[in-house]
């Protein structure tokens, strides 16, 4: 068996975010201080759970779980005073508190209580790799840990295995069904076979999990580079359809011959293609040459990494949009007299379904609006071109006007949708044409935003003073028309803009006078 030291060094190389020596030194000093403060109060504490696991793996973390033999609410307040931190009540009923330290690392010390001995507490936890403890005051840098490990969690850690501590863990807390998969995904571990069987047995229990916790677990999976793989794994375990039963309708729904997969597999392959296009992961049907013409820049990288709501960014929600983009196809499928399948209105109906799912899982309004637009407009980029002709500047302006912050994401979804349609039958010449279209749309928008639209031709005061208009919707409508004409290259100066407005007003008065 490998030593702890050798094992840790071997695993650290798999992570770019290994805990540094200085971070280890800082936290051990903090924990020594906590041990002293607890001893002053006559209490004993143990470092437990995920922090021990992450310490052995070398993973960077700022969360430390501490089990104490006393009232953790009172203890937490005293520790906060002693460390100059902030006390936070997490769960009054279960006596769980947090001390937040105001420093660069932002350490969180979470206190929970145990009764009896620490071993009894550990065997009530979820997975063996989280059922290890170290007595406070016995953790030092570069010294092997004196582990309390009643369930051989260290062995499972060395074997890269997520194993349930007993058969009842999922009955006690169904959120562990998702947590098992998420832990395996984050650590690149395997879920032990008997634990997989337990997950399949209890998979329907996941519907009892509070929606906020489901959202959190899903977002952590969506933030990982192998999301598509783990979505399929969730399906294999029975969890995906338990969480999102609307996806069950997509299984086995055939599509026109241009599609390589049915609707369900196409949706998962779209997520995989998104990860390929955003350079998170390889795709078994893609090559590096295919990425050469894909739109990519520092601005796109920053956009995809930007936060949307707490716990989510544009990249993660783009994957969710990929999963949902064809969710209404089964409900809208019609077969004509020639035997051809059509899915008329599926983007609109799918957007409504996505809103319902996002609301049910307690995603924020901003997250929901973004995914709604991804689904609603996922065909728009391709529809902007007329055969072989590239879209007009007016079409590009209208596209970004309608899609807003989701405009860039929809372009990537459109590319992924194409790849997941063709699969191994993709044609490079056609693929390059698709990429040329997306690059052209992006370039057109950049030119409009940086060179054309910053030049303000007229404002509302001009229109009211020159044409005798009163404040109201008409002024806003006219300004919007001026902006669109300016973006399309029809207007470039104030004189032309005023003539344009005068023409619009004259036409409006003419129509009003004729009764039309």
Secondary structure in CASP SS format (residue, H / E / C, confidence):
PFRMAT SS
TARGET T0000
AUTHOR 0000-0000-0000
METHOD secondary structure of the structure
MODEL  1
X C 1.00
X C 1.00
X C 1.00
X H 1.00
X H 1.00
X H 1.00
X H 1.00
X H 1.00
X H 1.00
X H 1.00
X H 1.00
X H 1.00
X C 1.00
X C 1.00
X C 1.00
X C 1.00
X C 1.00
X E 1.00
X C 1.00
X C 1.00
X H 1.00
X H 1.00
X H 1.00
X H 1.00
X H 1.00
X H 1.00
X H 1.00
X H 1.00
X H 1.00
X H 1.00
X H 1.00
X H 1.00
X H 1.00
X H 1.00
X H 1.00
X H 1.00
X H 1.00
X H 1.00
X H 1.00
X H 1.00
X H 1.00
X C 1.00
X C 1.00
X C 1.00
X E 1.00
X E 1.00
X E 1.00
X E 1.00
X C 1.00
X H 1.00
X H 1.00
X H 1.00
X H 1.00
X H 1.00
X H 1.00
X H 1.00
X H 1.00
X C 1.00
X E 1.00
X C 1.00
X C 1.00
X C 1.00
X E 1.00
X E 1.00
X E 1.00
X E 1.00
X E 1.00
X E 1.00
X C 1.00
X C 1.00
X C 1.00
X H 1.00
X H 1.00
X H 1.00
X H 1.00
X H 1.00
X H 1.00
X H 1.00
X H 1.00
X H 1.00
X H 1.00
X H 1.00
X H 1.00
X C 1.00
X C 1.00
X E 1.00
X E 1.00
X E 1.00
X E 1.00
X E 1.00
X E 1.00
X C 1.00
X C 1.00
X C 1.00
X C 1.00
X E 1.00
X E 1.00
X E 1.00
X E 1.00
X E 1.00
X C 1.00
X C 1.00
X C 1.00
X C 1.00
X C 1.00
X C 1.00
X C 1.00
X E 1.00
X E 1.00
X E 1.00
X E 1.00
X E 1.00
X E 1.00
X C 1.00
X C 1.00
X C 1.00
X C 1.00
X H 1.00
X H 1.00
X H 1.00
X H 1.00
X H 1.00
X C 1.00
X C 1.00
X C 1.00
X C 1.00
X E 1.00
X H 1.00
X H 1.00
X H 1.00
X C 1.00
X C 1.00
X E 1.00
X E 1.00
X E 1.00
X C 1.00
X C 1.00
X C 1.00
X C 1.00
X C 1.00
X C 1.00
X C 1.00
X C 1.00
X C 1.00
X C 1.00
X C 1.00
X C 1.00
X E 1.00
X C 1.00
X C 1.00
X C 1.00
X C 1.00
X H 1.00
X H 1.00
X H 1.00
X H 1.00
X H 1.00
X H 1.00
X C 1.00
X C 1.00
X E 1.00
X E 1.00
X C 1.00
X E 1.00
X C 1.00
X C 1.00
X C 1.00
X C 1.00
X H 1.00
X H 1.00
X H 1.00
X H 1.00
X C 1.00
X C 1.00
X H 1.00
X H 1.00
X H 1.00
X H 1.00
X H 1.00
X H 1.00
X H 1.00
X H 1.00
X H 1.00
X H 1.00
X H 1.00
X H 1.00
X H 1.00
X C 1.00
X C 1.00
X E 1.00
X E 1.00
X C 1.00
X H 1.00
X H 1.00
X H 1.00
X H 1.00
X H 1.00
X H 1.00
X H 1.00
X H 1.00
X H 1.00
X H 1.00
X H 1.00
X H 1.00
X H 1.00
X H 1.00
X H 1.00
X H 1.00
X C 1.00
X C 1.00
X H 1.00
X H 1.00
X H 1.00
X H 1.00
X H 1.00
X H 1.00
X H 1.00
X H 1.00
X H 1.00
X H 1.00
X H 1.00
X H 1.00
X C 1.00
X C 1.00
X C 1.00
X C 1.00
X H 1.00
X H 1.00
X H 1.00
X H 1.00
X H 1.00
X H 1.00
X H 1.00
X H 1.00
X H 1.00
X H 1.00
X C 1.00
X C 1.00
X H 1.00
X H 1.00
X H 1.00
X H 1.00
X H 1.00
X C 1.00
X H 1.00
X H 1.00
X H 1.00
X H 1.00
X H 1.00
X H 1.00
X C 1.00
X C 1.00
X C 1.00
X C 1.00
X C 1.00
X C 1.00
X C 1.00
X C 1.00
X C 1.00
X C 1.00
X C 1.00
X C 1.00
X H 1.00
X H 1.00
X H 1.00
X H 1.00
X H 1.00
X H 1.00
X H 1.00
X H 1.00
X H 1.00
X H 1.00
X H 1.00
X H 1.00
X H 1.00
X H 1.00
X H 1.00
X C 1.00
X C 1.00
X C 1.00
X C 1.00
X C 1.00
X C 1.00
X C 1.00
X C 1.00
X C 1.00
X C 1.00
X H 1.00
X H 1.00
X H 1.00
X H 1.00
X C 1.00
X C 1.00
X C 1.00
X C 1.00
X C 1.00
X C 1.00
X H 1.00
X H 1.00
X H 1.00
X H 1.00
X H 1.00
X H 1.00
X H 1.00
X H 1.00
X C 1.00
X E 1.00
X E 1.00
X E 1.00
X C 1.00
X C 1.00
X E 1.00
X E 1.00
X H 1.00
X H 1.00
X H 1.00
X H 1.00
X H 1.00
X H 1.00
X H 1.00
X H 1.00
X H 1.00
X H 1.00
X H 1.00
X C 1.00
X C 1.00
X C 1.00
X C 1.00
X H 1.00
X H 1.00
X H 1.00
X H 1.00
X C 1.00
X E 1.00
X E 1.00
X C 1.00
X C 1.00
X C 1.00
X C 1.00
X C 1.00
X E 1.00
X E 1.00
X C 1.00
X C 1.00
X C 1.00
X H 1.00
X H 1.00
X H 1.00
X H 1.00
X H 1.00
X H 1.00
X H 1.00
X H 1.00
X H 1.00
X H 1.00
X H 1.00
X H 1.00
X H 1.00
X H 1.00
X H 1.00
X C 1.00
X C 1.00
X C 1.00
X C 1.00
X H 1.00
X H 1.00
X H 1.00
X H 1.00
X H 1.00
X H 1.00
X H 1.00
X H 1.00
X H 1.00
X H 1.00
X H 1.00
X H 1.00
X C 1.00
X C 1.00
X C 1.00
X H 1.00
X H 1.00
X H 1.00
X H 1.00
X C 1.00
X C 1.00
X E 1.00
X C 1.00
X C 1.00
X E 1.00
X C 1.00
X C 1.00
X C 1.00
X H 1.00
X H 1.00
X H 1.00
X H 1.00
X H 1.00
X H 1.00
X H 1.00
X H 1.00
X H 1.00
X H 1.00
X H 1.00
X H 1.00
X H 1.00
X H 1.00
X H 1.00
X H 1.00
X H 1.00
X H 1.00
X H 1.00
X H 1.00
X H 1.00
X H 1.00
X H 1.00
X H 1.00
X H 1.00
X H 1.00
X H 1.00
X H 1.00
X H 1.00
X H 1.00
X H 1.00
X H 1.00
X H 1.00
X C 1.00
X C 1.00
X H 1.00
X H 1.00
X H 1.00
X H 1.00
X H 1.00
X H 1.00
X H 1.00
X H 1.00
X H 1.00
X H 1.00
X H 1.00
X H 1.00
X H 1.00
X H 1.00
X H 1.00
X H 1.00
X H 1.00
X H 1.00
X H 1.00
X H 1.00
X H 1.00
X H 1.00
X H 1.00
X H 1.00
X H 1.00
X C 1.00
X C 1.00
X C 1.00
X C 1.00
X C 1.00
X C 1.00
X C 1.00
X H 1.00
X H 1.00
X H 1.00
X H 1.00
X H 1.00
X H 1.00
X H 1.00
X H 1.00
X C 1.00
X C 1.00
X C 1.00
X C 1.00
X C 1.00
X H 1.00
X H 1.00
X H 1.00
X H 1.00
X H 1.00
X H 1.00
X H 1.00
X H 1.00
X H 1.00
X H 1.00
X H 1.00
X H 1.00
X H 1.00
X H 1.00
X H 1.00
X C 1.00
X C 1.00
X C 1.00
X C 1.00
X C 1.00
X C 1.00
X H 1.00
X H 1.00
X H 1.00
X H 1.00
X H 1.00
X H 1.00
X H 1.00
X H 1.00
X H 1.00
X H 1.00
X H 1.00
X H 1.00
X H 1.00
X H 1.00
X H 1.00
X H 1.00
X H 1.00
X H 1.00
X H 1.00
X H 1.00
X H 1.00
X C 1.00
X C 1.00
END
